[in-house]
Amino acid sequence: MTARRPWPPAPGPLEEYAARFDDLFFTCLAGAEPMAGAGGPPVQRLQFFLSESPWEAGLVNDRRLELLREQPETTAHDGGVIVIDDSGDRKGGTATAHVGRQWLGRYGKADNGVVTVTTVWTDGRIYYPLHTQPYTPAHHFDRGRADPAFRTKPQISAALATQGKEAGFACRAVVADCAYSTSDDWYLALRDAGLPYVVALKPHRGSWARADEPHTPVDAARALAGTGPDHPGDWMPVERHFRDGHTETWWTADARLGGYGPNSPCRLVVATTDPGRLPEHTTWYLTTNLPHPDAPHATTSPHPPADLAEIVHLYGLRPWIEQSYKQIKDELGWADFQVRSARAIKRHQTLVNCAFTFCRDQWFAPPGPLDATAPDPCPDNGPERGTHHTPPAPATLLAQSLSRRPRLAHPRHHPPPLVASLDRQRPTHRTPGPARRGRLRRECLINGGSDDQGDA
């Protein structure tokens, strides 16, 4: 092992955070020593770090999760959920690992790209990614879907949820949308891992039943008595609280469909804004193995019983994974990798999740003194091309020490109270382009017809 060379420290708290991974990265460049010209630029570049250097993404992710568990503000508890989802990003060509023509939910269509299955832990107050695993399409395997090494997205997601539990992230339930409710392997894997679930069903997916009984979740909901506040019947009101402060009254009930029922091991719970009309975009059809409080098996079930309000609340936390996608994709460069191997892609995703966790860590860190050593994002190198230099305003017109340049404000130049006040402001919304409008519509549907990001 070579000795560590002196290096300028990273600005502010980043140095302390990065130092916690030093022992995992220490030999990365040392592994290049046998190569001719190991000290040259080609070896030192990020491409080598992601593709060739000897460090393990799994160990780095384990350290990241260990740091989350150590902090009281981010420690998991059995009141949160592990949310499962997958997200795709466009990638051209055929040489990149995991690439193929497949459904990319981010764009709402099938296209050439890479899809990654992810898990996020959240309790509505905090959220952070746990594990990731790119999905490899069947054409990458010699025997296609029949190949023993092939894994479906539900199979991958169940393994990731189990991995999250084994890593010490307790949860009340595993939550997923209807893309995962059609796989028997998914249910069996969660059962074997001792994990409860709350997962959406496709409204019109048929189920075996007698001819005179409901055959789909929609049929089961329509068979319930009651139409609303004046005639509730089987429905009970549930108040949902959202992170932007507003509340909504939804209606929920236990329905019966085939083997689903309040006294069965698997329940069918319907939640809607309008029991009379069952609007498509604001009605959930959920199945769960959390027992009804009055079910005969409630006392012997491995999972504590859950009433209707809790079931609705747990599934209402699912959109937080969409919020995490916005940040790791739009801000932290999740899809901006320029590598092709499976190992390098996994490493890139791990580093992005480390960046997310660093930001989460600083969110809870107490405000400290201003860091005069942090590099200025807008150094004063003279006026930019095509612009005129603007002299600084008189000091009497500006508060002191807020911004050292007339252009981009440096975040570390702002006193903590000012930064905190800015953080509490709601972001402004620009007029979306056609592609963004489509994504916003999908997010609106996911979030129950509103612009919130899930229950608080």
Summary of the structure (lengths in Angstrom):
residues: 456
radius of gyration: 25.4
end to end distance: 48.9
largest distance: 82.8
contacts: 1285
relative contact order: 0.12
helix: 32%
strand: 17%
